[in-house]
């Protein structure tokens, strides 16, 4: 099978987990069902993914082989494999724009970003020269300008975009139209909260209020200490839960979002979740859950499916937002669909029974 040629913006923990995971599944027989929704999808296995271009702004990564950069500070994710052989790509200097919050300058070097003193590369030229087919956007939360810049690069080069951070591009009518006109396909913890909310609804329980508080110790959580960068993040996570309810909760009765930065947790995210409601006869009840998970590997399994689904669209000459894929893999898709129905639609899309 031919390789799916990827470009990555932001060589952080999520990119590191994905690239290590590609190596892991390529070299470990008998792990086909471990942590993946589909080992083979559309004829592609995880080992058929290849990163041919990478962009970052940290001096510990820029100019380095990607195989080294994914282990460089401030990355702190779980080591899935001690080394990777699936990429000889050199990390290029990206465009900073609004990608780094000013408050991150006040933290120790091993916890924050150190911007390289290099001229940004010509991103569009790199995408063309490397033959990249799909770009993964792993920029920090709040990087609105930077996200749109790289989306524009995709439009100009015919590269597909998988938006792995909460800036509303795939779910935006304007951006969706732009990618549709160019015939370029795009895909744009919350699953536990949605499932619990759906259980309440299915059993006739009136949901009155809920919260989801997340704490972690990676650069994502450090970046999100700046409340001004959180608007898109909170909207995407909140709407993912609100969409389950027949009548959305008042804003005062729902709170979902990152709560604090705890350095020693590193890439471990802890989620505290509570749902309150009224059941039979109006009797009150509540459920509390504590979830502890390695944040970045948790996202990589979903991303591997999104990549392969996007490649199927490219082969089928389908452009614009992939509704079925986005609905099952992303928090803020162009159209919110209940998870069970979204999974069914995803399978239909994979089998070629649904266009998008």
N, C-alpha and C positions, 0 to 999 in steps of 0.2 A: 504494500500500500504506500502511496506517496505520502510524504510528510506534510503536516499542516504547519505553515510557516508563520510564526508569531512574532509580534513586537510587544515589548513591555515598557510602560511608562511608570517609573517608581519601583526600584529594586529593593523593596522593603520586605517585611515579614510575609505578606501574602504571596508575593512573587517568589520568595525563597521557598515557601512550602509547596507551591505549585511545581516549581522546577525540580525540587528534591523528589516530589511525588511522581513526576514523569519518570525519573530515573528508577525509583523504587519499583514501580509496577512493570517497568521494562526488564528489570533484572531479577525479580522475585517471582518464580513460578508458584502457583498455588494460592496466590493472594487475590485472585480475580474478583471475589465478592467482598473484599475487605474495604469498607468505607466508600464504595462507589455505587451509584444508582445503576450505572451501565458500565460493564467492563468493555464491551464492544458496542459501538453506536455508529450506525451507518457504515459499517465496515472498518471503522477506525478504533484502535485501541489506545490507551494512554501513552504508550511508547511511541506513537505515531506523531506526537506533538514535538515541534522543534522551535526554540527561540532563536531567531536570526537577527534581532535588533533589540537593544535595551537602552533606556534613557534614565538618567538620574542626575542629581545636582550635588550629591555629597562627595567630598574629596577622597573619602576612603573607598569609593566605588567607581567614580569616573576614571576611565582609562585602564581599568582593571578587567581581566577576563570575567565574564559573568559567573563562571564556576567558582571564582574566589569571592566576588562581590556579594553573592547571596548569603555568605557567612560573615560579612563585615559588620561592625557596629554601625548604627545602633540596633541592628537586627538582633532579636533575642528569642526567636521562635524555636520550637522543638526541633532537634536534629533528627530528621527521618532517615537520612543516609549520610555517612561521613564525607562523601564526595560525589560529584556528578561528572559524567563524561559526555553528557548529551548536548553540550554547548561550548563552542570556542569563541562565542561572540564577545566583543569588547564593549563595555558600557560607555555610551556617548554622553556628553554634557547636554542636558536638557535645558528648558527655559524655566526660570524660577517663577516669574510673574507673581501670583498671589499664593504660591504653593507652600510657603513657610510662614507660620504665625510669629510675630515679633517676640512674644513672651518666651518662645523656646530658646532664645539666646541666653536666658538666665539659668539654664540647667547644665549639669555636668556633660562633658563631651560624649561619654558613652551612653547617654540617654537621649541626646538631641541630634539635630542635623548640623553638619559643618559644610557650608557651601564652598564648592571648588571655585578657585579664581581662574576660570577658563571661559572662553567665548562659547556661547551655545552653538551647537551644531545645526546644520540645515536638516531639520527633521524630515521634511518631505523628500529630500534627496536620499537620505538614509533608507527611508521606507521603499523608495523605488529601486535603489541599488541592491538591496538585500532580498527583494522579491517578497516582502512581508505581505501576508494576506489578511491577518486579523490583528488588531491592536487592543491590548488589555490596558485599561486605565486604572492604575492603582494609586492615583494621587491622594494626598491627605484630604480629609474632610474639610470643606470650606474653600477648596481650590476652584472657585467658580470660573475665573478668567482662564486659568491654566487648562481646565478641563475642556472649555470651549475652543481654546487654541488647538489642542490636539485633535478634537473632533473635526475642526476645519482642515487639519492636515490629512485626516482620513478621507474627507470629501474630495480634496484636491488630488488624491493619489489613487482613489478607488479601493482603499483598504477598509475592511469592516471594523466596526467598533464594538467592543464589549465593555460597557461602562460599569466598573466594579466599585464605584464610590457614589455617594448621594448628591450628584448634581443632575438636575432633570433634563437630560438630553434625549434619551430614547423615548421617555414618556411625554416629551414636549411636542406639540403639534407642528411647530415650525421646524425643529430639527428632524422630526420624523419625515416631514414632507421633503426636506432637502435630501435625505438619504434615499428616499423612495424615488425621487427624480433621477438620481444617479444610479439607481438599481443596486445599491449597496446594502446588504443586510446588517442589522444592528440588534444587539440584545442589551437590554438595560434591566440566628438565635431567636429571630422573630417567628420562625416556624413553630416553636414550642408554644409561644404566647397565642398565636393564631389557633393552634390545635386545641388548647385549653378553652379559649373563647368559643370555638365552634362546638365543643362538647357541652358547654353551658347552654348555648342556643339550641342544640339538638334535643336537649332534655327539658326544654321549656323554662329554663332559669333566666330570670331577668337580671342582666349584668348591670350593676349600679355604678361601680367604680373599679379602677384597676391601675396598677403601676408595674413598671419594669425598670429596675435600677441596675446598671452595669458598672463594674469597676475592673480596671486592668492596669498593666504596667508597661505597655509598649508605647511606641511613639504616637500611635493613633490616639490613645487615651490622653497622652501628654498634650498633643495638639488640640484636643477637644476641651481642654481647660478654658480655652478662649470661647466664651459663650456666643460671640458674634459669628463664629464659624459653624454653629450647630443647626441653623435653621433648616436647611435641606435634610440633614440627618434626622432630626426629630419629626419632620413632616413625613418622611418616607417610612419610618418605623411606626409612627402613630397611625397613618392611613392603612398600613398593612393589617393592623388589628381592627380599626374602625370598620373596614370594609366587610368584616364578618357579621357585624351587628345589623339588625333590621333598622334600628334607630341609633345613629351615632351618639356617643356620650358627649356631654358638655365638656369643654376643654378643662374645666376645673376638676373633672372626675376621671381624667386619664392622663397619666404621665409616663412617658417612655423615653429613655435616653441614657447616655453615659452620665455617671454621677461623680466619679473621682478617679484620680491617678495614684496608684500604689506601686512604686518602682519595683519592689521585690517580687511582685506577681509576674513581671515580665510579660510574656505573651499569653499568660493564663487569664481568661476572662471569667469573672464570677457574676452571675445574674441572679438577682432577687426579684421574684415575680409574685404578685398577689392579685387575685380576682375576687371581688365581693359581689354578691347578688342575693336574690330572693327566689326560693323554690316553692314547692307545694304549700298552698295555704298562706303564702307570703312569708314563710319562715326563712330568716336570714341564714346564709352560709358563706364560707370563704375558703379559698384554697391558696396555700403558699408553697412555692417551689424554689429550691436553690440549685442552680446549675453551674458546674465548673467545667470549663472546656478550653483547650488550646485554640485560641481565636483564629489564627491564620490557617492551620491545616483544616479547620472546620469549614472554611470557605473554598478550599482548593478542589474538593470533590465535586462541588456544584459547578465551579468554573470549568472543570474539565468537560463536563457535559455541555455547558453553554458554548464552549469553543467548537466542539464537534457538531453541535446543532447549527451553529453559524456557518461552518464549512459546508454542511449539507445544502444550506440556502444558496451559497455561492455556486455550488455545482448545479443547483436547480434553477439558477438565474432569477432568484427571488430577492427583491430589494426592499428596504424600509424596515420598520420595527417587526420583529418576530414575536407576535402576541403570545402564542402558546408557550414558547421558550421563556420569555420574560416573566410571564405570570407565575411560572413554577419556580424559577431560579432567582428572581429579584424582588426586593421589598416594594418598589414603587414602579410597577409595570404600566404600560399605556392603558391597560384594562385590568382591574382587580377581578380575579376569578377564584372561587373556593378551591382549596388545595387539592381535594380529591378530583374535582373536575379538571383542574389545571394539569394534574398528573396524567389523566386520561387523554387530554388534548395534546400533551407533549408526546405521548406514545403514538398517537395518530399522526402527528407531524413527522416523527421519526420514520414511521412506516410509509410516508408519502400519501396518507389519506387526508391530510389537511395541509393547505398551502402554507400557512404561517402560524 
